[in-house]
Amino acid sequence: MRRQEKMEGSLVLDAILDSVWQVADDLLRETFKQHEYGDVILSFVALRRLDCVAEDCKDEIRR
């Protein structure tokens, strides 16, 4: 991968992370303390990853 592509990918990732933290700030404020945001977000990221991995066999899992 060329350096320019890596830099562009890094900028996209930074924008996504900024967006996630902005949502967290908007939705989690007053429910959780700011230092707890990471724990909350990490839990949802883990659940989403499991959901993606299980996509092919969701019907079997639900039975």
N, C-alpha and C positions, 0 to 999 in steps of 0.2 A: 504494500500500500504506500502510496506516495505521501510525503509530508503534508502537502496541501489537503489531501483527503482526510488524513488523521486530524488535522486542525479543524476542518469542517465538521467531522464527526464529533469532535470534542465540543464544539459550539452547540451542536444539536443536543447532545447529552446535557450540557449545562442548561439549555433552555428548558428541557424536560424536567430536570431536577428543580429549577426555579419554579416551574409551574406546580409541581407536586408540593413544594414547601409553601407556596402561596395558598393553595387549596387547604393545606393543613392549618395554616395560620387563620384562614377565614372560618373554617369549620370546627376546628378543635379548640380555638381560643375560648377560655372560660370553662371548658369541659376538662381539659388537661393542662398541666403546666407545660411551658415551652420546652423544658428539658425532657419531657415525656413523649414529645411528638415522634421522635425517632422510633421508640418502642411500638407505638401505635401503627405507624406507617409500615414498619418492618413486618408486623403481623399480617397486615393486609397484602403486602407484596408476597409474602410466603404463601398465603391462601391463593392468590392469583396464580402463582407459579404452579401450585398443585393442581389447580383447575385446568391450566393449559396442558400439563403433563397427562392428566386423566381424560382429556378431550376425546380420544379415540375409544375409550372404554366406559364412558359415563353411563350408558344404558345398563351394562353389566353391573356396575357399582351400585346403581339405584335399586337393583332387584334384591 
